[in-house]
Amino acid sequence: MMKIRASMPGDDGAFFPVSLEYLAGNLHGWNEYTLGLLGAGSLDLGENSCRLTIDEIEPVEITAGRIHRYDTRITGAQALTALRNRRERITALAEWMVAGRSRRQ
């Protein structure tokens, strides 16, 4: 489950993403966190249609989180450290894979 929170659109339809709330299960439990976001978008409500446009969104930092592994629940600073470290490892791996693919082409 993912939920993006944003500011209310202004009169011109402009809004700003604030955070992404993420919940994902795995074989041994689940992870839940809130990731701060920077970015912008616009909402255009027509009479019979609606157009939602989101410009590039930049992730900022995990600000809250919980981990449930087997019968153990990790919260607070320990969960934040574990989730931030996991995100850094995944980001580094993804960047390495993209760089390797670019070199092969």
N, C-alpha and C positions, 0 to 999 in steps of 0.2 A: 504494500500500500504506500502510495506517495501522495502528499498533499502540498500544494504550493500556496503559501499565504502572500498576499500583496496588499498594497494600499488601495483605497477606494479610488476608482477612476475620477479624474477631474472633469471639468466641463468640456475639455477638449478630448476626453477619452484616455488621456495618458495615466498610466499607473506604474508602480515600482514594486517588483518582487522583493519580499522581505526574507522569507525562509522557506525551506523545503523540509517537511516532516516525512521521515522514511521509516518503514517497518518491514522487516523481511525475516521470514522463518528459514530455518535450515534443519538438517537431520537431528541436531542436538539441542535446539532451542531457537532463540530469535535475537535480533539486534534491532534497536530502535534509537533514532537520533534526530536532532534538529540541526540543519545546516543553514547558516546565514547566507543570503544571496545579495548580489548587486546586479542591477540591470534595469531595463525599462521595457515598457510595452504600451500597446494602445488597444482600446476596445471601441469598436464602431457599431452601434446599434441602429440598424435600419428598420424600416417598417415590417419587412418580411424576412430579414436576414440579419446575421450578426457576424462580424469579422474580428477575431482576436489575433493580434500580432505581438510576438515577443521577440525583442532584439536579443542579441547575445547575452546570456546570463553567466556571471562569474561567481563560482562558489567562494565563500569567504572562510568560514571556520565552523567546525562542529561546536555548538554552544550548549547542548544538553544531550544526554544519551543514557541508555540502559542496555545491559547484556544479560540474557538468560541462557545459561549453558547447563544442561542436565538439570540438577536441582539447585544450582547456584545462581544467585542474582548479583550482578555487579552494577553498582550505581555510583553517583558522585564523581569525584576526581579520578578514581581508578577506571571507571567506565569511559570518561572523556579521554584519558590518556590512551587506553586500548583502542578506542574507535578512531581517534586522530592518527595513531600510528598505523592502523590498518588502512585508512584512507590514503596515507602517504605511500605505503607499499604498493597499493593498487594503482595509484596515479603514476608512480615511477615505472611500474611494469608496463602500463599502457603506453607511456611515452617511449620506453625502450622498444616495444613491439612496433610502434609506428615508425620510429627511426630506422629499425632494421628492415622494415618493409620498403621504406624510401630508398635505402641503399641498394636493395635487390632490383629495383625497377630501373 
